[in-house]
Amino acid sequence: MEKQKDMNRGLIKKHFNLVALLGLLHSGFYALWQTIKSGDRVAGLVSVILFIFMFSLAVFYIIKYIKEAKKDRVFIQEKPSVFDVELVDIFKKKGIVSVLDEKKGDHRKVNEKVSHAEDSVEIIAYYADMLLGGISVHLLNSINKKGITVKVLIAKKEGSELLADVATLEVGAIPVADIPDIIDKIKQRITFAKNGKKGSIEYHEYNTEVRYALILVDRKWAWWTPYHTGLRTEEITSFELIDAGEDSFIHLCIEHFDKLWRHYDKDTAKNK
């Protein structure tokens, strides 16, 4: 706090010195003009020499003032507080690198990551209709280019108490697009990749408590949206996650996906 006060006092002093200098230049110029008008050559010559000297010093001071003002501005704007530094460190340690505003409907980063997937894309969603419809082109691009594996977990629609409650709380109809149909259309367009691999896309329906929406790319990057009961997805903030080490939040997302997938994969096998 004292350091900030000292810096503020220093800034005020610098500003005052600049104003005083400009006033002195104005007075000096007026005196020079009057001396020249008087016709006294000696006094005029001395006045010119003194004014040039004073003007040179003024230019030097102004240049120095501008440089120091830039440094002060950078310090004030960019110097984070101890709290900010600690918070940023925590986010970095957890692998939370940015906030994605879904209200803007801008999914360019998600589309780019999905398009450049090297090994896998894994998705959890209960309103998967718009999600799959929006990124299906990018999914197919990665499947055919790299032969990646795509796994999708979607909320069960038929006879689902979960989605019935969600619809009631959000006061709106649940999309009725045929998810299996969207996935079948992607399957029909899958070809062998240049590396000789043939990618795949599979899905399971779940009927457990929804924790969040997730798009996991290569298990190294994720788009994660924590659900808030009663709010539509577009009203909720999403986060960009990366693998930043053992404490990264993305590992919890991977573990959650694996547990759900294994559980419903067994159920599907039993029903066949």
C-alpha positions as CSV (number, residue, x, y, z in Angstrom):
1,M,0.0,0.0,0.0
2,E,2.8,2.4,0.9
3,K,4.6,1.6,-2.3
4,Q,1.5,2.5,-4.2
5,K,1.1,5.8,-2.4
6,D,4.8,6.7,-3.1
7,M,4.3,5.9,-6.7
8,N,1.2,8.1,-6.9
9,R,3.0,11.0,-5.2
10,G,5.9,10.5,-7.7
11,L,3.4,10.7,-10.6
12,I,1.8,13.9,-9.2
13,K,5.3,15.5,-8.8
14,K,6.2,14.6,-12.4
15,H,3.0,16.0,-13.7
16,F,3.5,19.2,-11.7
17,N,7.1,19.6,-13.0
18,L,5.9,19.2,-16.6
19,V,3.2,21.9,-16.2
20,A,5.7,24.2,-14.5
21,L,8.3,23.7,-17.3
22,L,5.7,24.4,-20.0
23,G,4.8,27.6,-18.1
24,L,8.4,28.6,-17.9
25,L,8.9,28.0,-21.6
26,H,5.9,30.3,-22.3
27,S,7.3,33.0,-20.1
28,G,10.8,32.7,-21.6
29,F,9.5,32.9,-25.1
30,Y,7.5,36.0,-24.2
31,A,10.6,37.6,-22.6
32,L,12.7,36.7,-25.7
33,W,10.1,38.2,-28.0
34,Q,10.0,41.5,-26.0
35,T,13.9,41.7,-25.9
36,I,14.1,41.3,-29.7
37,K,11.5,43.9,-30.2
38,S,13.4,46.4,-28.0
39,G,16.3,46.4,-30.6
40,D,19.0,45.8,-28.0
41,R,21.3,43.3,-29.9
42,V,23.4,42.2,-26.9
43,A,20.4,41.6,-24.7
44,G,18.7,39.9,-27.6
45,L,21.7,37.6,-28.3
46,V,21.9,36.6,-24.6
47,S,18.2,36.0,-24.5
48,V,18.3,33.7,-27.6
49,I,21.2,31.7,-26.1
50,L,19.5,31.3,-22.8
51,F,16.2,30.3,-24.5
52,I,17.8,27.7,-26.7
53,F,19.5,26.2,-23.6
54,M,16.2,26.2,-21.7
55,F,14.3,24.8,-24.7
56,S,16.9,21.9,-25.1
57,L,16.6,21.0,-21.4
58,A,12.8,21.1,-21.8
59,V,12.9,18.7,-24.8
60,F,15.1,16.4,-22.8
61,Y,12.8,16.4,-19.8
62,I,9.7,15.8,-21.9
63,I,11.2,12.8,-23.6
64,K,12.3,11.4,-20.3
65,Y,8.8,12.1,-18.9
66,I,7.1,10.2,-21.8
67,K,9.4,7.2,-21.3
68,E,8.8,7.0,-17.6
69,A,5.0,7.5,-18.0
70,K,4.9,4.4,-20.2
71,K,6.8,2.4,-17.6
72,D,4.4,3.6,-14.9
73,R,1.4,2.7,-17.0
74,V,2.6,-0.8,-17.8
75,F,3.4,-1.3,-14.1
76,I,-0.1,-0.1,-13.0
77,Q,-2.0,-2.1,-15.7
78,E,0.0,-5.3,-15.7
79,K,1.3,-5.8,-12.2
80,P,-1.0,-8.4,-10.7
81,S,-1.9,-8.5,-7.0
82,V,-0.7,-11.4,-4.9
83,F,-4.3,-12.8,-5.0
84,D,-4.4,-12.6,-8.8
85,V,-1.0,-14.4,-9.1
86,E,-2.2,-17.2,-6.7
87,L,-5.4,-17.6,-8.6
88,V,-3.7,-17.8,-12.0
89,D,-1.3,-20.3,-10.5
90,I,-4.2,-22.5,-9.3
91,F,-5.9,-22.3,-12.6
92,K,-2.7,-23.3,-14.5
93,K,-2.1,-26.2,-12.1
94,K,-5.6,-27.4,-12.7
95,G,-5.2,-27.0,-16.4
96,I,-8.1,-24.4,-16.7
97,V,-6.7,-22.2,-19.5
98,S,-9.7,-20.1,-20.6
99,V,-13.5,-19.4,-20.4
100,L,-15.6,-20.0,-23.4
101,D,-18.8,-17.9,-23.7
102,E,-21.6,-20.0,-25.0
103,K,-23.9,-17.1,-25.2
104,K,-22.1,-15.9,-28.2
105,G,-22.7,-19.2,-29.9
106,D,-19.0,-19.2,-31.0
107,H,-17.8,-22.8,-31.2
108,R,-14.8,-22.2,-33.5
109,K,-12.2,-23.4,-31.0
110,V,-14.2,-26.6,-30.4
111,N,-14.6,-27.2,-34.1
112,E,-10.9,-26.6,-34.7
113,K,-9.9,-29.0,-32.0
114,V,-12.3,-31.7,-33.2
115,S,-11.1,-31.3,-36.8
116,H,-7.5,-31.8,-35.8
117,A,-8.0,-34.7,-33.4
118,E,-5.2,-37.3,-33.7
119,D,-6.6,-40.3,-31.8
120,S,-10.0,-39.9,-30.2
121,V,-13.0,-37.6,-29.5
122,E,-15.3,-38.5,-26.5
123,I,-18.6,-36.6,-25.9
124,I,-21.0,-36.5,-23.0
125,A,-24.3,-34.6,-23.5
126,Y,-28.0,-34.8,-22.8
127,Y,-29.0,-32.4,-25.5
128,A,-26.7,-34.0,-28.1
129,D,-28.9,-33.0,-31.1
130,M,-27.5,-29.6,-31.7
131,L,-24.1,-30.6,-30.5
132,L,-23.7,-33.5,-32.9
133,G,-25.4,-31.6,-35.7
134,G,-22.9,-28.8,-35.4
135,I,-19.7,-30.8,-35.2
136,S,-20.6,-33.8,-37.2
137,V,-18.7,-32.4,-40.3
138,H,-15.6,-31.9,-38.1
139,L,-15.9,-35.3,-36.5
140,L,-16.1,-37.0,-40.0
141,N,-13.1,-35.0,-41.1
142,S,-11.0,-36.4,-38.3
143,I,-12.3,-39.9,-38.6
144,N,-11.5,-40.0,-42.3
145,K,-8.2,-38.1,-42.1
146,K,-6.7,-39.8,-39.0
147,G,-8.8,-42.9,-38.4
148,I,-9.8,-41.7,-34.9
149,T,-12.3,-43.3,-32.5
150,V,-15.4,-41.3,-31.5
151,K,-17.4,-42.3,-28.5
152,V,-20.7,-40.5,-27.6
153,L,-22.7,-40.7,-24.4
154,I,-26.2,-39.3,-24.7
155,A,-29.1,-39.1,-22.3
156,K,-31.8,-41.7,-22.9
157,K,-34.9,-40.0,-24.3
158,E,-37.5,-42.7,-24.2
159,G,-39.2,-43.0,-20.8
160,S,-36.4,-41.0,-19.2
161,E,-37.3,-39.4,-15.8
162,L,-34.1,-37.5,-16.1
163,L,-35.0,-35.6,-19.3
164,A,-38.6,-35.2,-18.2
165,D,-37.4,-33.3,-15.1
166,V,-34.9,-31.3,-17.1
167,A,-37.7,-30.3,-19.6
168,T,-39.9,-29.2,-16.7
169,L,-37.2,-27.2,-15.0
170,E,-36.0,-25.5,-18.2
171,V,-39.6,-24.9,-19.3
172,G,-39.0,-25.9,-22.8
173,A,-39.4,-28.8,-25.2
174,I,-36.5,-31.3,-25.5
175,P,-35.1,-31.5,-29.0
176,V,-36.4,-34.7,-30.8
177,A,-33.7,-35.1,-33.5
178,D,-32.8,-38.8,-34.1
179,I,-29.3,-39.2,-32.6
180,P,-28.9,-42.7,-33.9
181,D,-29.8,-41.4,-37.4
182,I,-27.1,-38.6,-37.2
183,I,-24.5,-41.2,-36.0
184,D,-25.5,-43.7,-38.8
185,K,-25.1,-41.0,-41.4
186,I,-21.6,-40.3,-40.1
187,K,-20.9,-44.1,-40.2
188,Q,-22.0,-44.4,-43.8
189,R,-19.5,-41.8,-44.9
190,I,-16.5,-43.2,-43.0
191,T,-13.6,-44.2,-45.3
192,F,-10.0,-45.5,-44.7
193,A,-7.6,-42.9,-43.6
194,K,-4.2,-42.4,-45.3
195,N,-2.5,-44.3,-42.5
196,G,-4.6,-47.4,-43.3
197,K,-6.8,-47.1,-40.2
198,K,-10.6,-47.0,-40.4
199,G,-12.1,-44.8,-37.8
200,S,-15.3,-45.4,-35.9
201,I,-18.1,-43.7,-34.1
202,E,-20.2,-45.4,-31.4
203,Y,-22.7,-44.3,-28.8
204,H,-24.4,-45.4,-25.6
205,E,-27.5,-44.0,-23.9
206,Y,-27.2,-43.2,-20.2
207,N,-29.9,-42.4,-17.6
208,T,-27.8,-41.3,-14.6
209,E,-27.4,-37.9,-13.0
210,V,-26.0,-35.4,-15.4
211,R,-22.9,-33.6,-14.1
212,Y,-21.7,-31.7,-17.1
213,A,-21.4,-31.6,-20.9
214,L,-18.0,-32.7,-22.3
215,I,-16.1,-32.8,-25.5
216,L,-12.7,-34.5,-24.9
217,V,-10.1,-34.5,-27.7
218,D,-7.2,-36.9,-27.6
219,R,-7.6,-36.9,-23.8
220,K,-5.4,-33.8,-23.8
221,W,-7.9,-31.0,-24.4
222,A,-11.5,-30.6,-23.3
223,W,-14.5,-28.3,-23.6
224,W,-16.3,-28.6,-20.3
225,T,-19.7,-27.2,-19.3
226,P,-20.9,-27.7,-15.7
227,Y,-24.7,-28.0,-15.7
228,H,-26.8,-25.8,-13.5
229,T,-30.2,-27.3,-13.0
230,G,-33.0,-25.2,-14.6
231,L,-30.7,-23.3,-17.0
232,R,-30.3,-24.0,-20.7
233,T,-26.8,-24.9,-21.9
234,E,-26.4,-21.6,-23.9
235,E,-26.9,-19.7,-20.6
236,I,-24.0,-21.5,-18.9
237,T,-20.3,-20.7,-19.0
238,S,-17.9,-23.3,-20.5
239,F,-14.2,-23.9,-19.7
240,E,-11.2,-24.9,-21.8
241,L,-9.2,-27.6,-20.1
242,I,-5.7,-29.0,-20.9
243,D,-3.5,-31.7,-19.4
244,A,-1.1,-29.7,-17.2
245,G,0.0,-32.6,-15.0
246,E,-1.3,-34.9,-12.3
247,D,-3.5,-32.3,-10.7
248,S,-5.2,-31.3,-13.9
249,F,-9.0,-31.2,-13.8
250,I,-9.2,-33.0,-17.2
251,H,-8.2,-36.3,-15.5
252,L,-11.5,-36.2,-13.5
253,C,-13.4,-35.7,-16.7
254,I,-11.6,-38.7,-18.3
255,E,-12.3,-40.9,-15.3
256,H,-16.0,-39.8,-15.3
257,F,-16.3,-40.6,-19.0
258,D,-14.6,-44.0,-18.6
259,K,-16.9,-45.1,-15.7
260,L,-20.0,-44.1,-17.6
261,W,-18.8,-45.8,-20.9
262,R,-17.9,-49.0,-19.2
263,H,-21.2,-49.2,-17.3
264,Y,-23.4,-48.6,-20.3
265,D,-21.1,-50.7,-22.6
266,K,-21.8,-53.7,-20.3
267,D,-25.6,-52.9,-20.4
268,T,-25.6,-52.9,-24.2
269,A,-23.7,-56.2,-24.3
270,K,-26.2,-57.8,-22.0
271,N,-29.2,-56.6,-24.1
272,K,-27.8,-58.0,-27.3
